[in-house]
Structure formats: structure tokens, C-alpha cells
């Protein structure tokens, strides 16, 4: 029997690097909040999707008002974010039943295609843990960082630090798991190296199935990213 499908949409951060007067997930481009664009992609790609939206403390009412005024009819369960991404996902998992497929996605990644969403949910019918990655195309350097006496950042190339670019890939979201696998992983104590769900699940020895994601599935972080998103949202489907 096919598992029900759930989405944990992580939008609990403050987005300080954006330098805006509100968290970046609520900034608008093309007439919609970034979080709205992301949610729209998933809701239109997956039938009967159950959404758990993780929001910053103090912004739940603002998001409810936004959804009401925009007539967003998708059913959501709202939860508050934690002190780290790990704790935010753990909070959301309290609302996820056993025996389902659950995708965890950054709310500020609205540029993925609907076909990618469908494809990765399809993989979850075969594999208990599936993660998208993209190859690194830049030449990478290992650097030692220090500060000068006047407070400027100084970088120096580390010795014997060749990086084989052909073996390096960047992890993306959505990362999709059978709920029992993800719940067991998040019962572990928090560790600083838990920077995504794959790192938490791999800690228990679960094998991750890695598949190619999409180049433009970027996480919006800076004002330049907002400009790129505004240009790409109309052409990426």
C-alpha cells in the first residue's frame, strides 16, 4: 500500500544575512512571499500532500493572516522552530504519523521544479532515504582564516590541501525519508555536525540513496539571491 505523503517545510530562521526588516521567507518577489512560492510548488506537484510548516516564534499569526488574505487553502499544521535546524525538524516530527513518507525542505528554496519533486517522492517508494545532490563546478581551496590587528579577515592557502572536485557534491533538499527512519534518527542527542537530515540519518548507519538534483535549486540567502529568484521563478516549472 502506498504511503501517505508529508512535507516538513522549514521556515523557522531569521535570515540575518539578507539584511531585511523581516525573515527572508516572508519577503515577496513576483507578488508572493518566498515561502508561498515554495509551498505552491509542492502542493501542485503532489496530490493530498500534508504540510507541516515550521515558523519563527512570533510569526505564526503573521503567516496565518497572509494565508487568509491570499486565500491559500492548503491545509497546514504550524509549529515553532527550535534553536537549530535539528531542533526545528524534531519539533515538526511530533506532528508526523508513523508509516508515511516525509520530505524535509528549506522554505527558501522555491526554484526547484515540480518534476523534481515528483521524481524524488517516486524514489521514496523504493528507498527509505533519498537525498538530492549537485556536482561542485568551482575550483575549491582549503584556506586557513585569521584576523589582522585592524580586524580585517586574512586568508592563506593551506599546505598539501588538494581537493578533488570530481568527488565533491553539494547536498540539497527535499531530503525524503520513511517516517520511522527519520524519527529514529532524530531521537539521537544533537551534535554540531548535524547540518542536514542526511547527516542525522547516516549517523545511525542507514544507507542514503543519492540522486542528482537541480542546478537552480538554490537556497535564497542574500539580496543577490532574491534578484536571481525573481528572474527565474517565471521560467522554472
Backbone as a ProteinNet text record, in pm:
[ID]
protein_1_A
[PRIMARY]
XXXXXXXXXXXXXXXXXXXXXXXXXXXXXXXXXXXXXXXXXXXXXXXXXXXXXXXXXXXXXXXXXXXXXXXXXXXXXXXXXXXXXXXXXXXXXXXXXXXXXXXXXXXXXXXXXXXXXXXXXXXXXXXXXXXXXXXXXXXXXXXXXXXXXXXXXXXXXXXXXXXXXXXXXXXXXXXXXXXXXXXXXXXXXXXXXXXXXXXXXXXXXXXXXXXXXXXXXXXXXXXXXXXXXXXXXXXXX
[TERTIARY]
84.3	0	88.2	49.9	128.4	118.5	230.5	234.9	178	114	74.7	200	184.2	298.9	288	396.2	404	522.7	508.4	615.9	641.7	766.3	810.3	876.6	815.5	865.6	934.3	1066.6	1145.4	1154.2	1087.9	1089.5	1101.9	1184.9	1194.8	1311.3	1390.9	1508.7	1478	1576.8	1561.9	1622.1	1715.5	1770.9	1846.6	1936.8	2008	2095.2	2148.1	2236.4	2162.6	2030.7	1953.9	1949.6	1959.6	1958.7	1825.1	1715.4	1581.1	1511.9	1393.2	1319.9	1229.2	1236	1157.7	1234.7	1204.5	1271.9	1254.2	1358.4	1361.5	1249.1	1200.2	1093.6	963.7	950.9	830.1	848.8	970	992.4	921.3	875.1	797.5	877.7	856	905.3	798.7	773.7	667.4	530.1	510.9	379.8	349.6	445.4	423.6	543.6	518.2	626.8	705.5	834.4	917.4	857.8	813.1	754.1	629.3	552.4	433.5	473.6	575.6	623.1	663.7	737.6	786	670.3	576.5	461.7	377.5	363.6	286.6	347.1	480.1	546.4	510.5	518.1	491.8	344.2	257.2	114	61.2	120.3	74.9	141.4	248.5	319.2	275.5	220.9	189.5	43.7	-34.4	-174.4	-183.8	-281.5	-313	-190.3	-113.9	6.3	-30.9	25.3	7.4	129.3	106.1	216.2	229.4	351.3	385.9	482.6	441	520.9	585.3	717.8	793.7	823.6	779.2	789.5	865.8	922.2	988.5	887.8	933.3	849	805.9	677.3	626.3	577	592.5	549	433	380	272.1	145.5	110.1	-10.4	5	125.8	150.2	133.6	180.4	165.8	20	-51.2	-194	-268.6	-236.3	-300.3	-266.8	-140.5	-100.1	-180.1	-188.5	-261.2	-409	-466	-608	-630.2	-545.8	-565.2	-535.2	-447.9	-414.9	-500.6	-593	-683.9	-607.9	-506.1	-431.6	-510.5	-558.6	-649.5	-579	-447.4	-376.3	-376.4	-407.4	-411.3	-269.2	-242.5	-110.8	-122.2	-20.2	-0.5	118.5	101.2	207.9	277.7	411.2	490	598.8	650.8	756.4	892.9	984.5	1120.5	1197.4	1306.6	1393	1519	1613.5	1735.2	1829.6	1814.6	1891.1	1797.1	1846.8	1768.6	1727.5	1821.3	1794.1	1672.3	1668	1558.3	1427.5	1435.8	1314.8	1253.2	1337.8	1286.6	1228.9	1297	1246.3	1109.3	1090.4	958.5	852.5	886.9	790.7	756	852.9	829.4	725.5	700.9	596.2	458.3	447	318.5	310	412.3	417.6	381.5	283.5	248.3	349.8	340.6	425.5	373.5	462.2	421.1	396.6	454.9	435.4	571.5	567.3	687	689.7	806	816.1	934.2	905.5	1008.6	1039.9	1167.7	1210.5	1272.5	1218.2	1263	1278.4	1380.9	1402.8	1296.5	1228.6	1123.6	1173	1304.7	1361.5	1433.5	1386.2	1430.8	1308.5	1264.6	1143.8	1169.5	1295.5	1327.9	1335.2	1309.7	1308.9	1187.1	1197.1	1087.1	986.7	864.7	763	801.8	869.2	910.8	1014.5	1101.5	1198.1	1126.9	1027.7	950.6	885.3	819.2	753.9	855.1	968.6	1071.4	1122.9	1149.3	1206.2	1102.1	979.2	876.7	862.6	883.3	880.5	992	1113.1	1223.6	1190.2	1113.5	1082.2	994.1	936.8	864.8	957.5	1085.8	1185.1	1286	1321.1	1432.2	1385.4	1436.9	1394.9	1458	1560.2	1626.5	1683.1	1635.9	1677.5	1713.3	1830.2	1880.5	1931	1890.8	1943.5	2079	2166	2296.8	2327	2413.8	2461.5	2613.6	2679.2	2826.3	2879	2990.1	3057.1	3136.1	3115.1	3179.8	3295.4	3303	3412	3538.5	3652.9	3776.7	3773.8	3796.3	3782.4	3918.6	3929.2	4052.6	4027.6	4124.5	4121.6	4203.6	4142.1	4206.7	4213.2	4319.7	4328.7	4289.6	4202.8	4148	4198.3	4233.4	4276.4	4236	4259.1	4229	4355.4	4366.9	4479.6	4453.3	4552.5	4538.6	4431.4	4402.8	4299	4162.8	4149.3	4019	3981.1	4068.6	4037.5	4059.8	3982.3	3996.2	4113.3	4197.8	4314	4300	4318.5	4308.2	4441	4478.7	4603.1	4578.5	4624.3	4604.9	4676	4604.2	4663.5	4756.4	4862.7	4959.6	4904.2	4942.7	4903.4	4752.5	4677	4531.4	4457.6	4508.8	4441	4302.6	4203.8	4066.7	4025.1	3984.8	3940.6	3795.6	3777.6	3645.4	3550.8	3605	3521.2	3443.5	3487.8	3422.2	3334.4	3325.7	3252.7	3116.1	3014.6	2877.6	2814.5	2725.9	2653.1	2516.7	2481.3	2351.7	2242.8	2126.3	2010.2	1894.9	1783.3	1656.4	1557.8	1450.2	1396.6	1473.2	1497.3	1551.1	1432.8	1415.5	1290.5	1318.6	1236.3	1260.8	1129.7	1139.7	1031	1028	909.7	899.2	963.5	955.3	1013.6	1165.3	1226.8	1371.3	1410.6	1337.4	1371.7	1345	1236.5	1205.4	1310.5	1352	1455.4	1584.1	1621	1743.4	1736.6	1620.6	1608.7	1586.9	1590.1	1593.2	1735	1833.8	1971.6	1993.1	2089.4	2127.5	2185.9	2165.7	2214.4	2367.2	2421.9	2565	2583.8	2688.3	2709	2721.7	2767.8	2783	2652.2	2542.3	2411	2362.5	2410.4	2376.9	2263.6	2226	2108.3	2053	1943.4	1879.2	1962.2	2029.4	2112.5	2221.1	2282.1	2388.4	2334.8	2210.4	2148.4	2118.3	2061.4	2023.8	2147.2	2249	2371	2442.1	2425	2488.1	2444.3	2323.3	2272.1	2312.6	2381.7	2425	2328.7	2222.6	2127.3	2189.8	2172.8	2227.5	2139.4	2203.3	2133.3	2144.3	2034	2033.9	2047.9	2159.5	2183.4	2148.5	2073.1	2037.3	2060.8	2080.7	2109.7	1989.2	2015.8	1913.4	1914.2	1892.5	1885.9	1976.3	2039.4	2136.3	2075.9	1952.4	1894.5	1816.2	1821.4	1753.4	1837.4	1854.6	1941.9	1862.4	1934.3	1876.6	1893.8	1785.1	1792.3	1844.5	1957	2025.6	2057.3	2093.9	2140.8	2051.2	2065.3	1989.6	2014.5	2136.3	2163.6	2080.7	2061.8	1978.8	1834.2	1786.6	1649.8	1634.3	1734.4	1730.3	1724.6	1808.7	1809.6	1675.8	1619.2	1491.3	1381	1379.8	1278.7	1285.9	1407.2	1424.5	1388.8	1410.5	1396.6	1260.2	1187.8	1062	961.7	963.6	866.9	900.4	1026.2	1066.2	1092.1	1105.7	1131.5	998.6	962.7	836.2	861
-120	0	125.6	222.2	344.5	426.6	479.3	559.9	700.2	756.4	896.6	983.6	1103.6	1192.1	1318.3	1346.9	1463.3	1549.9	1679.2	1774.9	1855.4	1853	1946.3	2063.3	2178.7	2298	2386.5	2392.8	2463.2	2611.1	2692.1	2837	2905.3	2847.3	2896.8	2989	3020.9	3104.5	3253.1	3331.8	3478.2	3544.8	3477.2	3530.7	3660.5	3667.3	3793.1	3838	3742.6	3781.1	3855.9	3845.3	3918	4067.4	4103	4243.8	4311.1	4234.8	4290.4	4313.1	4374.3	4405.6	4291.2	4179.9	4062.2	3939.1	3821.9	3699.9	3680.5	3629.8	3624.6	3540.3	3440.8	3356.2	3432.7	3549.9	3631.3	3747.3	3763.8	3866.5	3826.1	3924.3	3894.9	3920.4	3834.7	3854.2	3799.9	3870.7	3829	3827.9	3913.7	3924.9	3821.9	3734.5	3631.8	3624.3	3583.6	3555	3434.1	3431	3317.4	3186.9	3185.6	3065.1	3022	3118.2	3089.9	3021.5	3074.2	3013.2	2867.7	2844.1	2708.9	2614.9	2658.6	2575.5	2546.8	2644.6	2627.8	2518.9	2514.8	2412.3	2272.6	2251.7	2118.6	2081.8	2176	2145.7	2114.8	2174.2	2149.1	2026.7	1976.9	1860.3	1729.5	1736.9	1615.2	1620.7	1522.5	1515.7	1480.4	1539.5	1507.8	1519.4	1623	1645.6	1707.1	1652.4	1706	1790.8	1915.9	2010.8	2048.7	2038	2089	2203.7	2324.3	2444	2490.6	2502	2545	2693.9	2771.9	2918.1	2974.3	3094.6	3157.2	3190.7	3184.3	3224.9	3370.1	3396.3	3531.4	3563.6	3471.4	3497.7	3409.6	3329.5	3239.9	3316	3417	3494.1	3571.7	3623.9	3696.7	3604.5	3480.3	3385.9	3344.4	3326.6	3295.2	3406.9	3531.5	3645	3647.2	3620.1	3617.1	3510.2	3390.4	3281.6	3316	3382.9	3420.4	3522.4	3624.8	3730.9	3681.7	3580.5	3525.6	3404.4	3368.9	3257.1	3127	3102.3	2977.6	2869.1	2772.1	2673.7	2544.6	2536.8	2414.5	2398.5	2279.2	2252.3	2243.2	2319.1	2320.7	2298.2	2235.6	2233.5	2322.8	2421.2	2516.3	2477.5	2479	2455	2561	2580.5	2679.9	2617.1	2696.2	2650	2636.7	2560	2542.1	2625.1	2598.8	2680.2	2646	2528.4	2489	2421.6	2395.2	2322.1	2185.9	2119	1988.4	1994.1	2093.8	2104.3	2143.2	2218.9	2253	2128	2044.6	1921	1830.5	1822.5	1738.5	1787.6	1919.1	1973.5	1931	1940.2	1907.2	1758.7	1673.4	1529.3	1485.2	1567.2	1535.6	1534.8	1600.4	1607.5	1506.7	1423.6	1329.2	1189.6	1123.5	987.6	885.6	765.9	656.1	602.3	535.8	467.7	555.5	677.4	768.2	804	870.6	930	1077.2	1125.3	1265.5	1331.5	1441.9	1523.4	1642.1	1672.8	1790.8	1887.2	2008.5	2103.5	2241.7	2312.9	2451.4	2540.9	2618.3	2706.1	2812.9	2840.8	2943.4	2881	2762.3	2701.9	2689.3	2799.1	2793.8	2761.2	2743.5	2735.1	2593	2493.9	2357.5	2335.8	2239.6	2213.7	2117.3	2122.1	2026.3	1884.4	1870	1736.3	1677.6	1761.6	1711.6	1663.5	1738.4	1698.6	1562.5	1546.8	1420.3	1306.3	1336.2	1233.1	1181.6	1272.7	1229.7	1161.2	1203.1	1127.6	988	976.9	846.6	755.5	810.5	731.8	676	752.6	711.4	587.8	549.8	423.5	303.6	324.8	217.7	225.1	347.5	366.6	438.9	400.1	465.7	602	637.4	766.6	811.2	925.5	975.4	1123	1160	1297.1	1347	1467.8	1524.6	1592.4	1577.6	1643	1699.5	1798.5	1852.5	1860	1836.3	1839.5	1980.6	1990	2119.7	2150.4	2268.2	2304.5	2403.1	2467.9	2562.1	2488	2550.1	2501.4	2536.9	2438.9	2458	2468.5	2555.6	2578	2556.6	2491.9	2483.1	2599	2682	2803.8	2807.1	2866.6	2898.8	3044.9	3071.1	3204.6	3264.8	3390.1	3463.6	3609.4	3687.7	3831.5	3911.8	4021.9	4112.8	4199.2	4275.7	4358.2	4465.4	4504.6	4605.3	4542.5	4411.8	4347.4	4294.5	4302.9	4250.6	4099.5	4032.6	3888.9	3857.4	3764.7	3723.8	3575.8	3540.7	3402.8	3356.9	3235.2	3179.5	3034.5	2999.2	2863.4	2762.2	2658	2552.1	2467.3	2415.9	2334.3	2193.5	2134.7	1997.3	1978.6	2067.7	2066.8	2052.6	1967.9	1946.9	1887.8	1944.7	1896.5	1842.1	1714.9	1653.1	1692	1790.9	1844.1	1738.3	1638.6	1536.8	1454.3	1454.4	1373.1	1455.7	1586.2	1673.9	1711.4	1698.1	1730.9	1811.9	1902.5	1982.6	1919.3	1903.2	1846.1	1951.5	1909.2	1996.5	1938.3	2004.4	1949.9	1957	1876.4	1798.9	1668.6	1639.9	1511.1	1428.7	1309.7	1235.5	1101.1	1068	950.6	881.1	750.8	685.3	740.9	771.4	843.9	770.1	636.1	562.2	574.5	586.4	604.6	741.5	845	980.6	1001.6	947.8	963.9	896.9	777.5	709.2	790.9	846.9	926	1049	1112.8	1236	1211.2	1086.9	1058.2	1067.1	1079.1	1094.1	1230.5	1240.4	1372.5	1458.3	1587.3	1681.3	1683.4	1689.3	1708.9	1824	1904.4	2018.2	1977.1	1854.5	1811.8	1773.4	1780.4	1753.7	1878.4	1896	2016.1	1994.1	1867.5	1836.4	1703.5	1660.8	1537.5	1414.9	1418.9	1305.9	1278.2	1382.7	1362.7	1300	1331.9	1272.9	1125.2	1095.1	957.7	869.9	922.5	844.3	809	889.7	863.8	728.8	687.1	557.6	442.5	473.3	368.6	339.7	417.8	399.3	443.4	363.8	398	501.9	607	712.4	685.4	696.3	690.9	834.2	863	996.9	999.4	1100.4	1119.7	1266.1	1291.4	1427.4	1518.6	1635.8	1737.1	1832.6	1961.1	2060.9	2179.5	2229.7	2338.5	2462.1	2495.8	2621.4	2605.8	2489.6	2467.6	2525.5	2656.5	2724.1	2767.9	2786.5	2840.1	2991.7	3064.5	3211	3262.9	3333.2	3376.9	3525.7	3580.3	3718	3798.8	3931.5	4013.2	3972.9	3931	3885	3761.9	3674	3555.1	3594.6	3700	3747	3794.3	3863.6	3910.2	3790.4	3690.8	3571	3499.1	3488.1	3418.6	3490.3	3622.8	3697.4	3674.8	3656.3	3634.2	3491.3	3395.7	3254.4	3194.8	3251.1	3188.9	3175.1	3269.6	3266.3	3163.7	3117	3028	2886.2	2864.8	2731.2	2669.4	2560.1	2493	2350.2
0	0	0	-81.7	-92.4	35.3	77.2	198.3	172.7	274.4	267.4	262.4	209.1	187.2	271.7	340.9	428.2	386.7	411.9	386.3	513	560.1	663.5	591.7	599.3	530.5	634.1	626.5	727.6	693.8	775.5	756.6	892	978.8	1115.8	1141.3	1037.4	1057.3	1051.2	1092	1092.6	970.1	901	776.5	792.9	889.8	916.3	800	722.9	611.8	501.4	499.3	398.8	431	558.5	597.2	578	580.8	560.5	694.4	687.5	809.6	853.9	783.9	819.9	775.9	829	782.8	632.3	568.1	421.4	362.3	436.8	383	360.4	425	410.1	312.2	260.1	158.4	29	-46	-166.4	-293.7	-390.7	-526.1	-620.1	-727.7	-818.1	-752.6	-652.1	-587.7	-481.8	-449.5	-347.7	-254.4	-129.6	-37.7	-87.5	-57.8	-98.2	-47.9	77.1	133.9	57	11.2	-70	-201.2	-268.1	-391.9	-368.6	-259.4	-231.5	-204.6	-123	-88.8	-212.6	-298	-421	-508.7	-519	-599.7	-550	-420.2	-365.3	-373.3	-337.9	-336	-475.2	-577	-713.7	-775.4	-711.7	-765.6	-701.4	-579.5	-502.8	-458.2	-496.3	-454.3	-305.9	-239	-99.1	-9.2	-30.5	49.3	184.5	290.2	425.5	460.3	497.6	516.8	664.1	715.3	848.3	826.2	860.1	835.2	964.7	963	1080.5	1066.5	1163.4	1156.1	1276	1260	1374.8	1484.4	1607.2	1718.6	1696.8	1708.3	1691	1551.5	1456.4	1319.1	1274.1	1361.8	1322	1284.2	1362	1331.5	1201.6	1177.6	1052.8	932.1	945.3	834.3	817	926.3	916.4	843	877.7	811.3	662.5	629.8	488.8	414.3	470	403.2	386.3	485	477.1	366.4	361	261.6	120.2	107.2	-25.7	-60.9	26.8	2.6	-22.6	58.9	48.6	121.5	47.7	104.5	145	125.9	162.2	313.4	355.7	499.4	553.9	657.4	718.8	869.4	924	1068.4	1097.8	1183.4	1214	1343.1	1340.2	1461.2	1469.5	1588.2	1610	1589.4	1535.4	1514.6	1644.1	1639.3	1754.9	1743.2	1832.9	1836.5	1721.1	1661.6	1543	1444.3	1325.3	1226	1280.2	1346.9	1406.3	1497.8	1584.3	1680.3	1611.6	1503.1	1427.4	1363.7	1303.6	1244.1	1352.2	1465	1574.4	1619.9	1629.2	1665.7	1564.1	1437.1	1331.6	1331.8	1362.7	1360.2	1463.3	1562.9	1659.9	1594.4	1478	1405.8	1291.2	1274.7	1163.9	1214.4	1153.8	1197.6	1148.4	1202.6	1156.6	1023.6	949.2	828.2	707.8	706.5	594.3	534	419.8	359.5	398.2	442.6	482.8	411.7	345.7	281.8	371.7	384.8	459.4	359.7	353.5	251.5	312.5	265.7	308.2	245.6	328.6	278.6	184.1	186.3	98.3	-20.8	-62.5	-189.2	-281.4	-342.8	-426	-572.5	-612.5	-754.6	-808.6	-725.7	-777.8	-867	-956	-1048.6	-987.1	-1037.4	-993.4	-1033.4	-1146.3	-1189.3	-1094	-1038.5	-940.2	-814.7	-770.3	-652.1	-675.3	-788.6	-820.8	-830.6	-890.3	-908.6	-775.3	-682.1	-554.2	-465.6	-470.7	-399.3	-460.3	-591	-654.6	-605.2	-587.5	-534.5	-395.3	-318.6	-181.2	-177.1	-290.7	-295.6	-292.2	-324.2	-327.7	-213.5	-173.7	-81.1	45.4	162.4	287	310.7	231.3	249.8	115.6	63.9	-67.6	-55.9	-109.1	-95.6	-230.3	-272.8	-398	-376.1	-473.4	-470.4	-609.2	-611.9	-739.7	-736.9	-851.3	-853.7	-833.3	-761.7	-744.8	-871.6	-926.7	-1052.5	-1033.4	-919.8	-893.9	-850.8	-873.8	-813.9	-665.8	-580.6	-436.9	-370.3	-272.9	-199.1	-49.8	16.3	162.4	215.7	299.7	346.3	499	549.6	691.7	708.9	805.8	823.9	954.7	948.3	1067.3	1052.1	1155.6	1151.1	1174.6	1100.9	1121.8	1243.9	1284.8	1405.3	1388.5	1264.9	1241.9	1211	1233.9	1224.8	1088.5	989.5	857.8	853.4	768.4	752.5	660.5	704	624.4	591.8	464.4	419.2	363.2	398	347.9	306.8	189.5	141.2	228.2	268	349.4	263.5	324.5	251.7	228.9	116.5	83.1	96.3	33.3	51.6	-81.1	-169.5	-296.8	-273.8	-339.8	-330.1	-465.8	-468	-592.7	-619	-705.4	-734.7	-789.6	-858.4	-920.8	-818.4	-694.1	-590.9	-497.5	-521.4	-430.2	-486.6	-402.7	-440.1	-327.1	-364.2	-266.1	-240.6	-114.4	-78.7	-90.3	-137.4	-148.8	-66.7	-75.1	-27.1	-144.6	-145.3	-34.4	-11.8	117.1	157.7	208.6	152.6	171.8	238.1	339.2	421.6	456.8	485.3	553.8	695.5	744.7	871	988.1	989.2	1100.9	1103.1	984.3	975.5	1029.2	986.6	1028.3	1177.1	1226.3	1368.4	1457.2	1418.7	1496.9	1498.5	1382.4	1374	1464	1468.9	1546.9	1696.6	1737.8	1881.5	1937.4	1848.2	1892.2	1957.7	2048.4	2100.3	1988.6	1998.6	1897.4	1893.9	1772.8	1750.2	1651.4	1666.4	1575.3	1428.6	1401.9	1262.6	1196.4	1268.9	1210	1136	1012.6	936	837.7	815.3	734.4	782.4	724.1	769.1	733.4	619.1	578.6	681.6	735.4	834	962.3	997.6	1116.1	1090.9	975.8	943.2	924.2	858.7	835.8	965.1	1066.8	1196.5	1254	1220.6	1267.5	1177	1067	975.7	862.7	850.2	740.6	608.6	506.1	375.3	307	258.2	184.9	35.4	-34.3	-180.5	-232	-298.4	-351.3	-500	-539.9	-680.4	-717.6	-847.4	-892.2	-872.3	-816	-800.2	-918.7	-890.2	-997.3	-965.5	-1069	-1053.6	-987.7	-1026.3	-977.7	-847.7	-787.9	-660	-546.5	-550.2	-454	-330.7	-223.6	-100.9	-101.5	-98.5	-103.8	30.3	23.4	144.9	144	26.8	16.7	-78.1	-79.6	-175.3	-320.7	-353.8	-490.6	-524.8	-426.4	-449.3	-478.5	-412.1	-436.5	-580.4	-632.1	-770.7	-865.1	-838.8	-923	-917.2	-797.5	-782.7	-861	-853.5	-926.4	-1075.9	-1126.9	-1271	-1311.1	-1222.1	-1257.6	-1227.8	-1134	-1092.5	-1205.6	-1298.5	-1408.3	-1515.9	-1518.6	-1628	-1580.5	-1448.8	-1397.2	-1352.9	-1412.3	-1378.9	-1335
[MASK]
+++++++++++++++++++++++++++++++++++++++++++++++++++++++++++++++++++++++++++++++++++++++++++++++++++++++++++++++++++++++++++++++++++++++++++++++++++++++++++++++++++++++++++++++++++++++++++++++++++++++++++++++++++++++++++++++++++++++++++++

